[in-house]
Amino acid sequence: MSTTRTLRLLAAATAALALAAGCSRADSGNTSAAQAQPQAQGPAEVRLGYFPNVTHAPAIIGQKKDFYAKELGSTKLAVTTFNAGPEEINALLGKSLDIGFIGSGPAINGFTKSNGTIQLISGAVSGGAQLVTKPDITSIDQLAGKNIATPSLGNTQDVALKKLIKDKNLANVKITNLDNPKTFDAFRTGSVDGAWLPEPWSSRLVLDAGAKVLLDEKTLWPGGRFPTTVIIVRQEFLQQYPQTVQAILRGHIAAIDWAKANDADAKKVVNDALKELTGNSLSQPVLDSSFKAIELTTDPISSTFPQLAKDSVTAGIVKSAVELKGFADLTALNEALKATGKPAVDAAGLDKK
């Protein structure tokens, strides 16, 4: 073959490749998340987020005991910790995070802000949130005129407190949004009179700072079950890498099973992680109290979400209740549960669009 012909063939091949690449980019730009094509191979890494709280125990155990890594194979697990739901939602919206453990309130807000492209895929923890106050506050009515803290504006506990205030028609209740460690310090110095907090912070205020439990949120829900922590995902990531999401959920199931079978070891893993992540470990009484208050579960208790959406309206966080059609996609979870011989979890109609 002549040199000239060889050069012509190379030029033609290069042009064809450039055209194909251009078409591919054009197609990609016009393809919505709902049209994303599943990838035969998993991504190089999956980016997972959670909070350094006892109420995120399954995530901590899943990472620290390598339950996720064992299921992911060659896909790397990259973990980021957050202190508030809005921060994690922003990370998901900005595509710097793929999957997140988060409170039920921010999960709903994320679904709304993303126009339905952030979805619920599993439960993680039920229970584990209390309204704790100074001992001299002995009734809900005595909250009038007091200063009560919540972790952040619009978070799950913030909504619960504001709904309670509205339902009880309480006057002049000041609500202060503080990071949990700051709430602990503020309560000890008398700057706040109480707080609605997730574990382990509610137990810390009771056992380490002299507070009392005025109201356990379990008493407000049928059967005492409500979703404190759930798992959400970017819809685009779920559709492109369904097997990777299912691998995370298999690790999630394994972490919960292991924790239930190894209570003392599970507490130690979580406490060691909290020490590493926050610089502080929990006393054994606080650790025991925190774990007693929660239920590790893959069930997101989907039937509660319409009420949670209404509660946000009552609390004045949003003007109208969110339409939750298509909020849940429990397909990957139920496939993972089936593979381990466990019953499917009900989406309570939240998977219908």
N, C-alpha and C positions, 0 to 999 in steps of 0.2 A: 504493500500500500504506500502511495506517495505521501511525502510530508504535507503537501498542500491539502490532499484529501483528508488526511488525519486531522489537520487543523480545522477544516470545515466541519467534520463530524463532532469534534470537541466543542466547537462554537454552537452547533445546533443543540447538542446535549445540554450545554450550559443554559441556553435560552429556554429550553423546555423545562429545566429545573427551576429557573427563575419564574417562569409563568406559573408553574404548579405551586410554588411557594407563595406567589402573589395571590392566587386564587384561594389558597389555604388561609392566608391572613384575612382576606376579604370575607370568606365564609365565617371565620372565627369571630370577626367583628360583628356579624349579623346574627350570630347564634346566641339565643338566650340561655339562661341557666337551665330552663326546663327542657331545652333541646340538646344539652350537653351529652356527648357520647361516652359510654363506659369505656375505660381504658383496660386493655388486657393485662397490663402489669400495674402494680401499685405505684404510688408516688415515691420519690426519693425519701421524703419525710412526711409525717403527719404532725401537725402542730396542735397540741392539746393544752387547754387552760383549766385551772381550778383555783379555789381559795385555800389558804392555810388555816382551815377550820375543821373541827371534828365532824361537822355536817357535810364535809367533802371527803370523808374517810375512804369510800371506795376508790376515789381517784388517787389518793395518796398510796393506798395499799397496792392498787393496780400498777402504779409506777415503781414503787420501792421494792416490791416482790417480783418484779419483771413479768407480771401476768400479761401486760400489753406487749412487751418485747417478744415474748414467746409466740404470740399469735401473729405479730406483724412480719416476722421473717426478716427480709432484707430492708424493709422500710424502717427508717430511723424515727424514733419518737422524740419530738422536741417539746418540752414542757415550759409553760409560762404561768406564774402565779399572779393572781389579782386580789385586790382588797375590796372591790365593789363591782356590782353588776354592770353599771353603765360603761365602765372601763373595758370590761370583757366584750360587751356588745359592740363597742366601737372597734375593737380589734377584729371581731368577726366581720363587721361591715367593711373594714379596711382591708380584708383578706390577708391579714397577718396571723390569723388564727383559723383553724379548720373546725375544731370540735371543742365544746366547752361545758364544764360542770357549772351550774348557775342556779340562782333562786327562781322560783316560779314567776314572780312579778317581772323581773327583768327579761325572762324568757318570752313572756307575752309582749313586752315592749319591743324586744328585738324582732319578733315576728312582724309587728306593726311597722317599725321603722324600716325594715328591709323589704316592705311590700310582699311579705310572705315567703321570702327566700331564706329565712332562718327558721329551721323546723325542730320540733321536739322529737327525739328518737328514743328516749329511755328515761326511766326514773332512776334515782340514786339513793335518796334518803327521805324518809317521812318523819315528821315530828322534830323535836329538838329546838323549840323556840318558846321563850317565856317572857312575860312582862314581870320584871323584878323591881322592887321599890324599897324605900326606907321602911324599917319595921313599923313606924308609927302610921303608915298609910295602910289601912285595913280594909278599904272598900274601893271599888271603881269610882264612886262619886267623889272620893277625896282626891282624885287626880286633878280636879278643878283648881286652877291657879298654880299648878306645879310645872316643873321643867323636866320633861321626859326625853331621853335620847333614843335615836334609832341609827343604824349603821350608815345609811345614805338616803338622799331624797329619792322617793319612788321605789325603794327596794322592798322586798317582801314584808319585812317587819314594819317598815314605815307605813305601808298601805294598811297593814293590820291595825296599827295603832290609830291611824286617822279614821278608819272605819269605826272602830270602837268609840272614839270620841264623838263622831257624828251620830251613831246609833244611840248613845247614852245622853246626847245633847249636853255635853260637858262644856263649861265656859272657861276661857282663858287658860287653856292648856298650852304651854309653850313646848314646841317640838324642836329639839336640837339634833342636827345630823353630825355625827362624829364617827371617826374610825373606832373600831371596837377597843383597841388599847387605850385610846384617849377617853373613851367612855368610862373605862375602869378607873382611870386616874381621876376623872371629873366626879365620879360617884364618891370616891374615897375622900375627896376634898370638899364635898358638899355642893359642888357647882350644879349637879343635876340631882333630881329626887328619885330617879328611876330610869329604866331603859327596857325597850323590847328588843331582845337579842337572841341570836342563834347560839348553839353550843360551840365551844365550851365557855363562851363569855357570860351567859346567864348563870351557869354554875360557878364561875369564878367570882362574880359579884356576890353570890349567896355565900359561898364557902370562904372566900378570901377577903371580902369587903363588907360583910355584915348585912347584905340585902336579904329580902324575903321574896318568895314567889307569890305575886298577887294573882296572876292568871297564867295558866299553862294553855298555850294555843290549842292543844289537843282537845280541850273541852268545847271548842267552838265548831268542831267538825264531826260529821257522822262517823262513828266507829273510832274516833280519835286519830284518824289518818288524814294527812294533808301533805302535799309535795313541798318539802323544804328545799331540796336540791334535785334538779333534773339535768339531763344531758341534751344539748342542742347542737346543731350542725349547720354549716353553710350548705344550702340545697345543691349548689353547683358541685361542691366537693362530693356530696353523697351520690350524685348522679354519675360523676366521672369515676369515682373509686368506691363503689358499693362494697366490694370485698374488703377494702381497708377499714371502712366503717364497721362492717360486721366483725372484723378481727378485733377492733377496739372493744366492741360489745361482748365478744366472747371472753376477752380479758376482764371486762367489767363483771361478768357473771362469775368467773373464776375467783375474782377478788372478794366478792360478796360471800361466795360459798366458803372460801378459806377463812374469812373473818368470823363467820358464824361458827365454824368448827374449831377455831383457835382464838377464843376471846382474849385471853391474856396477851398472846403474841400480837394480835391485831392492835390492841391498845398500845403496846410498846412500839410497834412500827409507826403508828400515827404520832405518838408522843416524840419519838426520835426525829421524825420529819418536821414537826412543829418547832422543835429546838433548832434544827438546821435552818429552817425557813424564816423564823421570827426572832431567833436568839433566846427564846424562852420555852421551857417545857412546862407541863402541867403537873400539879401534885397528884398523887394517886387518888385521893378523894374526888378531886375535880374531874379527873379522867374517868373514874367509875361512874360518877353522876352524869357526865356528858353522854357516855355510851348507853347508859340505862334509858336516857331520854329519847334516843333515836332508833329508827328501824332502817336497816340497810335493805333496799328493795329495788328491783328493776322496774317495778310498776310505777308509772308517773301519776297514777290515780287521776286519769284523764277526766273523769266525771266532775272533778272539782274546778276545772279551769273556767267554765262559763261563769261560775260564781266568783272566782278570783278576778275575772275581767270586770264584772259588775262592781266588785269591791273597790277597784281603782277609780270608778266613777263616783261612788259614795265618798271615797277619800279625797276627791277633788284633784286626783292626779291627771285624769283625762276627762274630756267632756262627754264622751259616749263610749259604751262598751264595745270592745273590739270584736269584729266578726272572726271567729276562730276556725272557719272552714279551711281545711288543708293544713292546719297548724301542726298536726302530728303525722309522722310517718314511722310506724313501728314495724315495718316490714323486715328490716335488717335485724332488729331485736328479736322478733318472733322466730326468724330463721335460726338465730343463734340459740334461742331457748329450746327450739325443737331438736337441735343437734345434741343438746345435753339432756334430752328427755323431760324437759320442763314444759308446763302449759303455757299457751300463748297469753299475751297481755292485751286487754281490751282498750281500744282507742276511744271508746265512748262517742263515736261519730266525728271526732276531730280530724279524721283522715279523709273525710268526704269534702269535695269541693263543689 
